[in-house]
Amino acid sequence: MTTIRGGRLTSRDGGLLLFRVGGVPVVLAPSWWIGSLAVVLLYAPLVNRLLPGVNDTSAFLLAAAFAVLLGASVLAHELGHCVVALRFGLPVRRVRLFLLGGLSEVTRTPRKPAHEGLVAAAGPGVSIVLAALFGATLLVIPHDGALWVLLLECTAANIAVAVFNLLPGLPLDGGRMLRAGVWALTGRRSRGTTAAAVGGGLVAGALLVWALFGLADDSTDKWLRLGVCLITAWFVVAGATGEFAAEHRRTWPDGLRLADLVQPVLQLPAESPVRDALGASAGRGVVLVRADGVAAGLLDRDSAERLALSSPFAPAERAAEPIRPETVLLDSEPGEEIIDRVSETAAWQFLVVDAEGRPSGVLRREDLKAALRNA
């Protein structure tokens, strides 16, 4: 959620709007500055080793330049996800850079495994291309200057970003690609999510094992490695757990029929007194129809109750919730698509129609949530 302050878009966590891509805001979270400061402090000593004799000021400037280029590389990685998602008609809430990297917040579940896989693969693909470009430049410039050191660091960083993100566990890109593959093979997205969530656990375990090896070997970077691995493992486990829980919420329970959830539909003239329409709506969904046969909307019970208190004989149309394309469900739609539509649409009730477009019932958001919660 975002607000406008002083002409700048500020996210809930205080992020700063950098620019927009295809209408999607690109936001810099405050934690990015912390991560960049850590990069500068860690890479300045490396510059001193790669460029003997360089003064401290130049080392820190080169480390700062690397932090900026690393941020730009992560941004390009995330924009790869964003552009492909938009190409497939998947809305993106925002692209956010933060302490642990970046995140493209795609707000709709892909309908096809190929879309999921291609969106996931786009980010590492961009990182691989950047690594190749930086690496190719290394071959044509002198190997003893500050620019060479900077390009070397950027090449290594993009390779690391690509390799890490390709690990087969959620919420990493490799986990999403694994999910897409299992989904394509089995026809069940939930099975792909289970496999990729297990992969996330294995990735987190491998990170912790690598950190413990560093402690056992008394490596010079053992404490840094331990800290980074602990934070990253927590991020992976939390992401995999969240993805698994979200998948459970969008899985249509076996044996549940849409017909068991919908309320029978009643059509009333839109000019009916709101008091009468409210009384007729008990246990039913009410479609209000104008004299020309066009539906004015679905009766909103809360609005109708408020209106009836002050103007019981006011036209019921004044308490109607418009019927929009996104609030109309086909009774033959797959259950998972119904769950996605309901979760993505700001409405508390949905008109269900048959293949001929005739109203067959009204689905209330709360009824669907209760059925999924109790399944």
C-alpha positions in Angstrom: 0.0 0.0 0.0 1.3 3.4 -0.9 0.6 7.1 -0.1 1.7 10.3 -1.7 3.8 12.7 0.4 5.3 15.8 -0.9 5.0 14.7 -4.5 6.9 11.5 -3.9 5.5 8.1 -3.6 6.3 6.6 -0.3 5.5 3.0 0.5 4.4 1.7 3.9 8.0 0.9 4.8 9.1 4.4 3.7 10.5 3.4 0.3 11.3 6.0 -2.2 9.9 6.0 -5.7 12.7 5.9 -8.3 10.6 5.7 -11.5 7.9 3.7 -13.1 8.1 1.0 -15.8 4.9 0.4 -17.7 3.0 2.1 -14.8 4.7 -0.1 -12.2 6.5 1.8 -9.4 10.1 0.9 -8.7 10.7 1.6 -5.0 13.9 1.8 -3.0 13.3 0.5 0.6 15.3 2.0 3.5 17.0 -1.3 4.2 18.7 -1.1 0.8 21.0 1.6 2.2 22.0 -0.7 5.0 22.8 -3.4 2.6 24.8 -1.1 0.4 26.8 0.2 3.4 27.6 -3.4 4.3 28.8 -4.0 0.7 31.0 -0.9 0.8 32.6 -2.0 4.1 33.1 -5.6 2.9 34.5 -4.7 -0.6 36.8 -1.9 0.4 39.4 -4.4 1.8 39.1 -6.5 -1.4 39.9 -3.5 -3.5 43.0 -2.9 -1.4 44.1 -6.5 -2.1 43.4 -6.3 -5.8 45.0 -2.9 -6.3 48.0 -2.8 -4.0 49.0 0.8 -3.1 45.5 2.3 -3.6 44.6 4.8 -0.9 41.7 4.3 1.5 39.6 7.0 -0.1 39.9 5.5 -3.6 39.1 2.0 -2.2 35.9 3.2 -0.6 34.9 5.1 -3.7 35.4 2.0 -5.8 33.4 -0.1 -3.3 30.6 2.5 -3.3 30.6 2.4 -7.1 30.3 -1.4 -7.0 27.4 -1.1 -4.5 25.5 1.2 -6.9 26.3 -1.1 -9.9 25.2 -4.1 -7.9 21.9 -2.4 -7.1 21.4 -1.6 -10.7 22.1 -5.2 -11.6 19.6 -6.5 -9.1 17.1 -3.9 -10.5 17.7 -5.2 -14.0 17.1 -8.7 -12.7 13.8 -7.7 -11.2 12.7 -5.7 -14.3 13.2 -8.9 -16.3 10.5 -10.5 -14.1 8.3 -7.4 -14.3 8.4 -7.0 -18.1 7.7 -10.7 -18.8 4.9 -10.7 -16.3 3.3 -7.7 -17.9 3.7 -9.3 -21.3 1.6 -12.2 -20.1 -1.1 -9.9 -18.6 0.0 -10.5 -15.0 -0.3 -7.2 -13.0 2.7 -6.2 -11.0 2.1 -4.1 -7.9 5.6 -2.8 -7.6 9.3 -3.6 -7.9 11.1 -3.2 -4.6 14.8 -3.1 -3.8 15.6 -4.0 -0.2 18.3 -5.4 2.1 18.4 -8.9 0.6 18.0 -7.9 -3.0 14.9 -7.2 -4.9 11.3 -8.3 -5.3 8.8 -8.0 -8.2 5.3 -8.2 -6.6 3.2 -10.0 -9.2 -0.4 -9.8 -7.9 -2.1 -12.5 -10.0 -1.3 -16.2 -10.1 -0.2 -17.3 -13.6 -2.8 -19.4 -15.3 -0.3 -21.6 -17.2 2.9 -23.3 -16.0 4.7 -21.9 -19.0 3.9 -18.4 -17.9 5.2 -19.1 -14.4 8.4 -20.7 -15.7 9.1 -17.9 -18.1 8.5 -15.1 -15.6 10.8 -16.9 -13.1 13.5 -17.5 -15.7 13.6 -13.9 -17.0 15.4 -12.6 -13.9 18.4 -15.0 -13.9 18.5 -14.7 -17.7 19.1 -10.9 -17.3 21.8 -11.6 -14.7 23.5 -14.1 -17.0 23.5 -11.6 -19.9 24.9 -8.9 -17.6 27.7 -11.2 -16.3 28.6 -12.0 -20.0 28.7 -8.4 -20.9 30.8 -7.4 -17.9 33.0 -10.4 -18.5 33.5 -9.7 -22.1 34.6 -6.1 -21.3 37.3 -7.5 -19.0 38.9 -9.1 -22.0 39.5 -5.8 -23.8 40.6 -3.4 -21.1 44.0 -3.3 -19.1 44.1 -5.7 -16.2 45.8 -3.4 -13.8 43.3 -0.5 -13.3 40.4 0.5 -11.0 37.9 0.0 -13.9 39.1 -3.6 -14.3 38.6 -4.4 -10.6 35.1 -2.8 -10.7 34.0 -4.8 -13.8 35.5 -8.0 -12.2 33.4 -7.5 -9.1 30.3 -6.9 -11.2 30.9 -10.0 -13.3 31.3 -12.1 -10.2 28.2 -10.6 -8.5 25.9 -11.2 -11.4 27.1 -14.8 -11.7 26.4 -15.2 -8.0 22.9 -13.6 -8.3 22.1 -15.9 -11.2 23.4 -19.1 -9.6 21.7 -18.4 -6.2 18.4 -17.6 -7.8 18.5 -20.7 -9.9 18.6 -22.9 -6.8 15.5 -25.2 -6.9 13.6 -24.0 -3.9 10.9 -21.4 -3.2 10.8 -18.4 -3.0 13.8 -18.3 -5.4 13.4 -18.2 -9.2 14.7 -21.8 -9.5 11.9 -22.9 -7.1 9.3 -21.2 -9.3 10.8 -22.9 -12.3 10.7 -26.2 -10.5 7.0 -25.6 -9.6 6.2 -24.8 -13.2 7.9 -28.0 -14.4 6.1 -30.2 -11.9 2.8 -28.4 -12.6 3.2 -29.0 -16.4 4.0 -32.7 -15.8 1.2 -33.4 -13.3 -1.4 -30.8 -14.2 -1.6 -29.8 -10.5 0.0 -26.5 -9.4 -0.3 -27.6 -5.8 2.1 -30.5 -6.4 4.6 -28.2 -7.9 4.4 -25.9 -4.9 4.9 -28.8 -2.5 8.0 -30.0 -4.5 9.4 -26.4 -4.6 8.7 -25.8 -0.9 10.6 -28.9 0.0 13.4 -27.7 -2.3 13.4 -24.4 -0.3 14.0 -26.4 2.9 16.9 -28.2 1.3 18.4 -25.0 0.1 18.2 -23.5 3.6 19.7 -26.6 5.0 22.6 -26.5 2.5 23.3 -22.9 3.5 23.5 -23.8 7.1 25.8 -26.7 6.4 28.1 -24.4 4.4 28.2 -22.0 7.3 29.0 -24.8 9.8 31.9 -26.0 7.5 33.3 -22.5 7.7 33.2 -22.6 11.5 34.8 -26.1 11.5 37.6 -25.0 9.1 38.1 -21.7 11.0 37.9 -19.8 7.7 38.7 -16.1 7.8 35.2 -15.2 6.9 33.4 -17.7 9.2 31.4 -15.2 11.1 30.4 -13.2 8.1 29.4 -16.4 6.3 27.4 -17.6 9.3 25.5 -14.3 9.5 24.8 -14.2 5.8 23.7 -17.8 5.7 21.5 -17.5 8.7 19.7 -14.5 7.3 19.4 -16.0 3.9 18.2 -19.4 5.2 15.5 -17.6 7.3 14.4 -15.7 4.2 14.2 -18.9 2.1 12.3 -20.9 4.8 9.9 -18.0 5.5 9.3 -17.6 1.7 8.8 -21.3 1.1 6.4 -21.6 4.1 4.4 -18.6 2.9 4.1 -20.0 -0.7 3.0 -23.3 0.7 0.3 -21.7 2.9 -0.9 -19.5 0.0 -1.2 -22.5 -2.3 -3.3 -24.3 0.3 -5.6 -21.3 0.5 -6.1 -21.4 -3.3 -6.6 -25.2 -3.6 -10.2 -26.1 -4.2 -11.2 -28.9 -1.7 -12.1 -32.3 -3.2 -15.8 -32.9 -3.1 -16.7 -29.2 -2.7 -19.1 -28.0 -5.4 -19.7 -24.3 -6.3 -23.4 -25.0 -6.2 -23.1 -25.8 -2.5 -21.8 -22.3 -1.8 -23.9 -20.0 -3.9 -27.1 -18.4 -2.7 -30.2 -18.7 -5.0 -30.7 -15.6 -7.1 -33.8 -13.4 -7.0 -34.5 -10.7 -9.6 -36.3 -7.6 -8.4 -37.2 -4.3 -10.2 -34.5 -1.7 -9.4 -37.2 0.8 -8.3 -38.4 -1.6 -5.6 -38.5 0.0 -2.1 -35.2 -0.8 -0.4 -37.1 -2.1 2.7 -39.0 -4.7 0.6 -35.8 -5.7 -1.3 -34.0 -6.1 2.0 -36.7 -8.3 3.4 -36.7 -10.5 0.2 -32.9 -10.9 0.3 -32.8 -13.2 3.4 -30.7 -16.2 2.3 -30.7 -15.1 -1.3 -28.7 -12.9 -3.7 -30.8 -10.1 -5.3 -30.2 -8.9 -8.8 -31.8 -5.5 -9.3 -33.1 -5.0 -12.9 -34.1 -1.7 -14.5 -37.3 -1.3 -16.6 -35.2 -1.7 -19.8 -34.0 -5.1 -18.7 -30.5 -4.0 -17.8 -29.2 -5.2 -14.5 -28.5 -2.3 -12.1 -26.4 -4.4 -9.8 -26.5 -6.8 -6.8 -28.2 -5.6 -3.7 -25.6 -4.7 -1.1 -27.2 -5.7 2.2 -25.0 -3.4 4.4 -25.8 -0.3 2.2 -29.5 -1.4 2.0 -29.8 -1.6 5.8 -28.3 1.9 6.2 -30.5 3.3 3.5 -33.7 1.6 4.9 -33.1 3.2 8.3 -33.4 6.7 6.8 -35.4 6.2 3.6 -37.2 2.8 3.7 -39.1 3.6 0.4 -36.1 4.7 -1.5 -35.3 2.8 -4.7 -33.3 -0.3 -4.0 -31.0 0.6 -6.9 -29.4 3.2 -4.6 -28.0 0.3 -2.5 -26.8 -1.7 -5.5 -23.3 -2.9 -6.0 -22.4 -2.7 -9.8 -22.0 -5.9 -11.7 -18.6 -5.7 -13.3 -17.0 -8.2 -15.7 -14.6 -9.3 -12.9 -17.5 -10.0 -10.5 -19.2 -12.4 -12.9 -18.2 -16.1 -12.5 -19.0 -19.0 -14.8 -20.4 -22.0 -12.9 -18.1 -24.2 -15.1 -14.8 -22.3 -14.1 -12.2 -24.4 -12.4 -12.2 -24.0 -8.6 -8.7 -22.6 -8.4 -9.6 -19.9 -10.9 -12.7 -19.0 -8.9 -10.5 -18.6 -5.8 -8.0 -16.4 -7.6 -10.8 -14.2 -9.1 -12.4 -13.7 -5.7 -9.1 -13.0 -3.9 -8.0 -10.5 -6.6 -11.3 -8.6 -6.9 -12.5 -5.9 -4.5 -16.1 -7.1 -4.0 -17.9 -9.0 -1.4 -20.3 -10.9 -3.7 -20.2 -12.3 -7.2 -22.8 -13.2 -9.7 -22.6 -16.8 -10.9 -23.9 -17.5 -14.4 -24.3 -20.6 -16.6 -22.9 -21.1 -20.1 -25.9 -19.2 -21.5 -25.2 -16.2 -19.3 -28.2 -16.8 -17.2 -27.8 -16.0 -13.4 -27.7 -19.2 -11.4 -26.7 -17.8 -8.0 -24.7 -15.4 -6.0 -21.4 -16.3 -4.3 -20.4 -14.4 -1.1 -16.7 -13.9 -0.4 -17.3 -14.9 3.3 -19.0 -18.1 2.3 -16.1 -19.1 0.1 -13.5 -18.2 2.8 -15.4 -20.2 5.4 -15.6 -23.3 3.1 -11.8 -23.1 2.4 -11.0 -22.5 6.1 -13.1 -25.6 7.2 -11.9 -27.9 4.4 
